[in-house]
Amino acid sequence: MNNSDFNLHFDMAFHAANQSKFETWFAAMAGCVYGTDFELIKAGGHDGDKKSDGRRISTETIFQCYAPESPATFAKKAKAKIEDSFPEVLTYWPNLKVWVFVHNNDEGITAAVSDAIEALRKSHSSLSIVTASRRFLKDELHDKLSLQQMLDLYPSASLNFMAVRMEQVRPLLKKIIAEKTSTYDASAFGDIPDEEKLDYNALSPDAKYDIQRARSNADIVDRYLDGLSNPQNASIIQSEIRTKYSELRDLGYDTDEIMGKMLTFVGGEENPKVNAAAYVIVAYYFDACDIFENVPGDAT
């Protein structure tokens, strides 16, 4: 495995991460590249995050991220986002030298955003005010990460889903049968979903990518269920999976937390082969509509 193997993970994150997830992704990379020269401020109290999604101390640079859900929202609100940061950012950072507006609009900034940036440059001529997007994130941050940092950023990248075999899947499913606890009605589940289910559940880019990768071996679960001598065991597994998902959802966990806890429930080991097999099982029941929410009929 080398760094170029993570390019698809970068593309997934850039195109799918938005709002706070984009900020977290950016800050994780910046923290790796700049080390102790990068300072992240957690929002809280009267001053919030001091109009900063990260500060590079040595260059007195403040990064401000804006990553809405769509280009249409960017076109509508980016100008106001920029104007909202000034002059308040100068109040918090009187020694500011560089202000970087980091965004996820791959097609560039709109004319309104360009006008807002130019107005700031004229009124604050002592500052360097710039915009940054995909090229900056890729060249200046992502591609400077070490292999270990890449794995830390995308922890499931090391999972080899193509190597998952029946011998990894079988004991996990047998364990679920053996530990049966629920009496959930397994007849109430829906049909196979379309691809919009991944987006509808707002999973992180990494989780969505891993579900897609794991699907390639989901037929192993199908073969196991078809080969059960007691067909009722298939319903037991289905009920246990669904009950655990419902429990986690009702406790208020977000979708990525639910995904992580479902993988622990199915696998329960810090072992790459077991984790990959658990992901294949979770992907199977995701597609079978037993876990996570289906897209409402009128949402499409």
ABEGO torsion letter per residue (X at the ends): XBAAAAAAAAAAAAAABBEAAAAAAAAAAAAAAAEAABBBBBBEEAAEAGGBAEBBAAAGBBBBBBBBABAAAAAAAAAAAAAAAOAAAAAABAABABBBBBBABAAEBBAAAAAAAAAAAAABAABBBBBBBAAAAAAAAAAABBAAAAAAABAAAABBAAABBAAAAAAAAAAAAAABABABBAAABBBBBBAAAAAAAGBBAAAAAAAAAAAAAAAAAAAAAAABABAAAAAAAAAAAAAAAAAAAAAGBBAAAAAAAAAAAAAGBBBAAAAAAAAAAAAAAAAAGABEBBBBAAAX
